[in-house]
Each structure stands twice: as structure tokens, then as C-alpha cells.
Amino acid sequence: MNQTEDQRTETLDDLRLTVKEAAKHIQESPGVVRNWMRELKAHIPTIQGENGYHYFDQLALEKLMLIRQLNRDQNYSIKQIDYYFSNGETLVKPEPVHVVSNDIREDLKTIVDRMELQQQFNQALVTKLDEQQQYIKDSLIKRDQMLLESLKASQEARKAEVNNRKKGFLGRIFQMSE
């Protein structure tokens, strides 16, 4: 082994990365790595410093890479990854994505069908309301015309009565004889 290989081995053995550095190394966000630490803490061998922070060595980075591969490439959930590690790293068959996708498609089709029925109902309701509004408008116009005619007739009757009073006794007598 030459000196550079010696240094590389020594640096890998002495590797101590923070969460942020480890996340960058495995191409994940620090938030994702922290979540994995919360959920899979028993399976990730970190080194806890005097300050209480967790540091990642080569073994811990390898576990993180495996978790990333299981999660991203094989669509394992956190619970499936936990089960994987708890059962001696026996592969778990992930749930088929297409089945869930088909269920979602069926649900969406049902929702779309119901929305179309609702839209038809709403249109029928609007049409009925428009008809009722027109009926009310027509009824009000008819009522107003009848009131005006009644008012005119009443006014004419009053005028005739007033004219009869003005003519006096003789005028009324002559009007009767006519």
C-alpha cells in the first residue's frame, strides 16, 4: 500500500460527518436524513459526540445509502425499511404501485361522474329558477296593469260624481231628462 492509499484508508476510518454533510454525500436533504434518523435510529450506527450531535462514519453512510436505495429506487416505505432491517435484511416485496394507481383512477372516475350529475342538476335548477323568476315578473306586471286600470276607473267615477255635484239640482234634472 502506498502513502495515498494509507491516507485514504485512515480518512475513511476517521470519517465523522454531520447530518448536513452526510446528506450531501448521499444526495439527500438534511431533513430527509433527520427523518430517517428519527424513524430508523436503531438501524443507523451513528457516533454520538460529547455535544450530543450524531456523526456518521463509513458504516453509517453505507446504511444511509442502503436506506436511500430502498426508499427511492425500490419504493420501500419507512415501515418496510424497518421491517427489512429487523428481519435480517430479508427483502420485502413493495406494494405494487399500479394497483393503488388503478384504485385512484376508479375513484377519480366516480368523482368526475358525480360532478357531471351535479352539474346537470345545477343547470336544471337554474333553468327552473329562471322560469319562476319570469313567472313572478309577468305576474307583477299583470297586477300592476290591473291596479292602474282600477285606479283609472276609480278616478273617472270620482270625476263623474264631482261633475254631478257641480251641476247642481237643475243640471241633474235636465241631465236625467236627456
Secondary structure, DSSP 8 states (H G I E B T S, - for coil): --HHHHHHHHHHHT--B-HHHHHHHHT--HHHHHHHHHHHGGGS--EE-TTS-EEB-HHHHHHHHHHHIIIIIS---HHHHHHHHHTTS-------HHHHHHHHHHHHHHHHHHHHHHHHHHHHHHHHHHHHHHHHHHHHHHHHHHHHHHHHHHHHHHHHHHHHHHHHHHHHHHHHH-
